[in-house]
Amino acid sequence: MSTDVTAKTPAPAPPGKSGSATGEGLLQLMLGGLRRNMRKYGMLIALALLVILFQVWTGGDLLLPRNVSNLVLQNSYILILAIGMMLVIIAGHIDLSVGSLTAFVGATAAVLTVEHHVAWPVALVLCLVLGAVAGAVQGYLIAYFGIPSFIVTLAGMLLFRGLTEIFLEGQTLGPFPEGLQKLGNGFLPEVGPDTNYHNLTLLLGLVLLASVVYQEIRDRKRQQEFLLDVLPRNAFLLKLVAIAAAVLAVTMLLASYQGAPIILIVLGVLVVGYGYLMRNAVFGRHIYAIGGNLPAAKLSGVKDKKVTFLVFLNMGVLAALAGLVVAARLNAASPKAGLNFELEAIASSFIGGASMSGGVGTVLGAIIGGLVLGVLNNGMNLLSVGTDWQQVIKGLALLLAVGFDVWNKRKVGS
C-alpha cells in the first residue's frame, strides 16, 4: 500500500528577498504593536511632535532651560488636578468644582497665614484637611444619596466660588510666608562641588532613568509570563532609547538653570504613588471596575459606594494641594484664582486617553495630556498668539482627542 507524502520543507526564498522579508515582517510587527497600543502611545507621539514644531517655530526658545523651568511651574497645579480628575473620570463621574475649591483653599491659606499669623506648615495641613472635607461631602452626596456628580459638583463650584469672595471680601490678599512661597516657586538647594550644573538634579535624573528602565523591563517580563502581547524586541529597545533620551534631555535642561523645582519633586511622588495605586492596588482595580461595568462590579463584590466616596475625597485633597501651589506661585490669594481650572483638568484627562464612558485611562496619560496643553499654551504665548485663538486651538485639540477615542473604540469593536 502506497502513501502520498507531502513535502514539509518550505521553498527557498528568492535571492536577495530574505532580508527584505525579514525587515518587512519586523515593520509589520512594530506597526501592529503601535496599532494595538494607539491609545497609550498616540498622545505621547503628539506631545513629541508639538515640542519639535514649537521648538522650530519659536527659533529654539521653547526648550531654553529657563523656559522649561517656567513650563513646569506654570502647569504644576493643572497636572495635580489632572491626576485626581483622571481617577474621577475612570470611575465614571465628573468634578466641576475643583477650580473653585482651588481658589477657596488659597483664600483660606491667606486668611490663616496673613491675617491670623498661623505658622505656614500648620496652615498647609489645615488646608489639606479642608479639601478632604469638601471632597468627602460631595462624595457622600454622590455615592450614598445617588445625586449625579454633575449636579453636586456644579453646586460645589458655585458654593466655593461664593465663599472665596466672602473670605477675601473681593480683594487680593498676600504676601505669603517665604516657606509657603517655595512650594510654588522654589528650587532644590545646591549641593556638592561646582560643576556648572545642578548636582542634585543630575543625581535625581539618573535615579529616575534607572527606575523607569527597570520598571519597563519588569513590566515586559510580567506580560510575557502571562502570554500577553508585547512590543517586538527591537521596538522595545527603541522605546527605551527614546525614554532615556527624553529623561536625560529634561534633566540637563533643568540642571543647567536653577535645578529641579520643588513642585516637580512633589509631582514625581504623586505620579509614582498614584501610578502604583492604579496598576497594582486592589483599590485601583476597583476604580476601573466600577467605571467599566458597574453592575458586574457590584456582582463581584466591589463596594462601589465606598470607592466613589474615596475617589471624590481624594479629588478634594489634590484640589487643596493645587490651591496651595497656585497661591504660593502668585504669592497672593485672589477671588478670580482657579477660573477654568476644572476645564483644563478635564481636557488633560481626555487628551491623555480617558474615555467618556469611564473605565479607561492612566495617571501617566493625565500627565501627558496636561503637558500637551501646557506646551500649546507656552508655545502660543512665545509666538504672541492672541488668547482668543488660543482658546479655539485648545478646543479643537480636545475635540480631536475625544473624536480619536470614539474612532479607536469603533475600530477595536469592528
Solvent accessible surface area in square Angstrom, and as a share of the most:
residue,aa,sasa,rsa
1,M,235,1.05
2,S,110,0.71
3,T,106,0.62
4,D,142,0.74
5,V,133,0.76
6,T,106,0.62
7,A,89,0.69
8,K,178,0.76
9,T,117,0.68
10,P,112,0.70
11,A,92,0.71
12,P,128,0.80
13,A,60,0.47
14,P,81,0.51
15,P,133,0.84
16,G,74,0.71
17,K,117,0.50
18,S,68,0.44
19,G,55,0.53
20,S,59,0.38
21,A,60,0.46
22,T,98,0.57
23,G,39,0.37
24,E,100,0.45
25,G,29,0.28
26,L,55,0.27
27,L,97,0.48
28,Q,124,0.55
29,L,106,0.53
30,M,54,0.24
31,L,78,0.39
32,G,9,0.09
33,G,1,0.01
34,L,57,0.29
35,R,133,0.48
36,R,136,0.50
37,N,47,0.24
38,M,46,0.21
39,R,62,0.23
40,K,119,0.50
41,Y,26,0.10
42,G,14,0.14
43,M,42,0.19
44,L,80,0.40
45,I,80,0.41
46,A,31,0.24
47,L,22,0.11
48,A,52,0.40
49,L,100,0.50
50,L,31,0.16
51,V,36,0.21
52,I,103,0.52
53,L,79,0.39
54,F,9,0.04
55,Q,53,0.24
56,V,104,0.60
57,W,144,0.51
58,T,15,0.09
59,G,69,0.67
60,G,22,0.21
61,D,60,0.31
62,L,2,0.01
63,L,62,0.31
64,L,92,0.46
65,P,40,0.25
66,R,150,0.55
67,N,19,0.10
68,V,11,0.06
69,S,1,0.00
70,N,44,0.22
71,L,23,0.11
72,V,23,0.13
73,L,10,0.05
74,Q,73,0.32
75,N,15,0.08
76,S,1,0.00
77,Y,33,0.13
78,I,15,0.07
79,L,9,0.04
80,I,0,0.00
81,L,0,0.00
82,A,0,0.00
83,I,0,0.00
84,G,0,0.00
85,M,0,0.00
86,M,0,0.00
87,L,1,0.01
88,V,0,0.00
89,I,5,0.03
90,I,0,0.00
91,A,5,0.04
92,G,45,0.44
93,H,49,0.22
94,I,35,0.18
95,D,2,0.01
96,L,24,0.12
97,S,0,0.00
98,V,1,0.00
99,G,0,0.00
100,S,3,0.02
101,L,2,0.01
102,T,1,0.01
103,A,3,0.02
104,F,15,0.06
105,V,0,0.00
106,G,4,0.04
107,A,0,0.00
108,T,17,0.10
109,A,0,0.00
110,A,0,0.00
111,V,21,0.12
112,L,36,0.18
113,T,9,0.05
114,V,35,0.20
115,E,95,0.43
116,H,117,0.52
117,H,151,0.67
118,V,42,0.24
119,A,60,0.47
120,W,89,0.31
121,P,66,0.42
122,V,78,0.45
123,A,1,0.01
124,L,37,0.19
125,V,85,0.49
126,L,86,0.43
127,C,0,0.00
128,L,47,0.24
129,V,80,0.46
130,L,48,0.24
131,G,0,0.00
132,A,22,0.17
133,V,81,0.46
134,A,10,0.08
135,G,1,0.01
136,A,20,0.15
137,V,86,0.49
138,Q,11,0.05
139,G,0,0.00
140,Y,106,0.40
141,L,61,0.30
142,I,10,0.05
143,A,12,0.09
144,Y,96,0.37
145,F,134,0.56
146,G,58,0.56
147,I,62,0.31
148,P,82,0.51
149,S,11,0.07
150,F,107,0.45
151,I,93,0.47
152,V,10,0.06
153,T,0,0.00
154,L,60,0.30
155,A,57,0.44
156,G,6,0.06
157,M,49,0.22
158,L,121,0.60
159,L,103,0.51
160,F,15,0.06
161,R,45,0.17
162,G,31,0.30
163,L,52,0.26
164,T,0,0.00
165,E,61,0.27
166,I,120,0.61
167,F,83,0.35
168,L,10,0.05
169,E,143,0.64
170,G,42,0.41
171,Q,121,0.54
172,T,87,0.51
173,L,35,0.17
174,G,29,0.28
175,P,89,0.56
176,F,7,0.03
177,P,44,0.28
178,E,121,0.54
179,G,22,0.22
180,L,1,0.00
181,Q,48,0.21
182,K,100,0.43
183,L,25,0.12
184,G,1,0.01
185,N,52,0.27
186,G,10,0.09
187,F,46,0.19
188,L,28,0.14
189,P,88,0.55
190,E,127,0.57
191,V,71,0.41
192,G,67,0.64
193,P,106,0.66
194,D,136,0.71
195,T,62,0.36
196,N,133,0.68
197,Y,89,0.34
198,H,3,0.01
199,N,28,0.15
200,L,43,0.21
201,T,5,0.03
202,L,44,0.22
203,L,104,0.51
204,L,67,0.34
205,G,5,0.05
206,L,101,0.50
207,V,84,0.48
208,L,90,0.45
209,L,29,0.15
210,A,66,0.51
211,S,58,0.38
212,V,41,0.24
213,V,40,0.23
214,Y,139,0.53
215,Q,54,0.24
216,E,39,0.18
217,I,65,0.33
218,R,95,0.34
219,D,41,0.21
220,R,40,0.15
221,K,121,0.51
222,R,96,0.35
223,Q,67,0.30
224,Q,83,0.37
225,E,130,0.58
226,F,140,0.58
227,L,164,0.81
228,L,105,0.52
229,D,104,0.54
230,V,39,0.23
231,L,27,0.13
232,P,22,0.14
233,R,165,0.60
234,N,77,0.40
235,A,9,0.07
236,F,18,0.08
237,L,77,0.39
238,L,107,0.53
239,K,40,0.17
240,L,22,0.11
241,V,97,0.56
242,A,59,0.46
243,I,37,0.19
244,A,24,0.19
245,A,57,0.44
246,A,56,0.44
247,V,23,0.13
248,L,72,0.36
249,A,53,0.41
250,V,70,0.40
251,T,12,0.07
252,M,78,0.35
253,L,39,0.19
254,L,5,0.02
255,A,2,0.01
256,S,52,0.34
257,Y,70,0.27
258,Q,87,0.39
259,G,0,0.00
260,A,5,0.04
261,P,0,0.00
262,I,50,0.25
263,I,1,0.00
264,L,52,0.26
265,I,62,0.31
266,V,39,0.22
267,L,7,0.03
268,G,34,0.32
269,V,102,0.59
270,L,26,0.13
271,V,38,0.22
272,V,107,0.61
273,G,40,0.38
274,Y,35,0.13
275,G,8,0.08
276,Y,129,0.49
277,L,44,0.22
278,M,5,0.02
279,R,123,0.45
280,N,60,0.31
281,A,26,0.20
282,V,103,0.59
283,F,55,0.23
284,G,0,0.00
285,R,121,0.44
286,H,54,0.24
287,I,0,0.00
288,Y,41,0.16
289,A,35,0.27
290,I,10,0.05
291,G,10,0.10
292,G,53,0.51
293,N,83,0.43
294,L,73,0.36
295,P,91,0.57
296,A,44,0.34
297,A,4,0.03
298,K,107,0.45
299,L,163,0.81
300,S,92,0.59
301,G,58,0.55
302,V,16,0.09
303,K,140,0.59
304,D,25,0.13
305,K,101,0.43
306,K,107,0.45
307,V,6,0.03
308,T,9,0.05
309,F,45,0.19
310,L,60,0.30
311,V,1,0.00
312,F,1,0.00
313,L,52,0.26
314,N,26,0.13
315,M,1,0.00
316,G,2,0.02
317,V,46,0.27
318,L,4,0.02
319,A,0,0.00
320,A,0,0.00
321,L,24,0.12
322,A,0,0.00
323,G,1,0.01
324,L,1,0.00
325,V,0,0.00
326,V,7,0.04
327,A,3,0.03
328,A,0,0.00
329,R,61,0.22
330,L,108,0.54
331,N,47,0.24
332,A,19,0.15
333,A,4,0.03
334,S,27,0.18
335,P,10,0.06
336,K,131,0.55
337,A,17,0.13
338,G,3,0.03
339,L,98,0.49
340,N,86,0.44
341,F,29,0.12
342,E,16,0.07
343,L,99,0.49
344,E,36,0.16
345,A,0,0.00
346,I,21,0.11
347,A,11,0.08
348,S,0,0.00
349,S,0,0.00
350,F,20,0.08
351,I,4,0.02
352,G,7,0.07
353,G,11,0.10
354,A,2,0.02
355,S,0,0.00
356,M,131,0.59
357,S,77,0.50
358,G,6,0.05
359,G,15,0.15
360,V,46,0.27
361,G,9,0.08
362,T,74,0.43
363,V,4,0.02
364,L,105,0.52
365,G,6,0.06
366,A,0,0.00
367,I,19,0.10
368,I,12,0.06
369,G,0,0.00
370,G,1,0.01
371,L,54,0.27
372,V,7,0.04
373,L,4,0.02
374,G,1,0.01
375,V,4,0.03
376,L,13,0.07
377,N,33,0.17
378,N,10,0.05
379,G,0,0.00
380,M,5,0.02
381,N,91,0.47
382,L,72,0.36
383,L,68,0.34
384,S,99,0.64
385,V,45,0.26
386,G,37,0.35
387,T,104,0.61
388,D,95,0.49
389,W,156,0.55
390,Q,14,0.06
391,Q,111,0.50
392,V,70,0.40
393,I,62,0.31
394,K,27,0.11
395,G,40,0.38
396,L,96,0.48
397,A,23,0.17
398,L,56,0.28
399,L,121,0.60
400,L,133,0.66
401,A,7,0.05
402,V,38,0.22
403,G,38,0.36
404,F,56,0.24
405,D,12,0.06
406,V,64,0.37
407,W,124,0.43
408,N,16,0.08
409,K,81,0.34
410,R,179,0.65
411,K,100,0.42
412,V,117,0.67
413,G,70,0.68
414,S,128,0.83
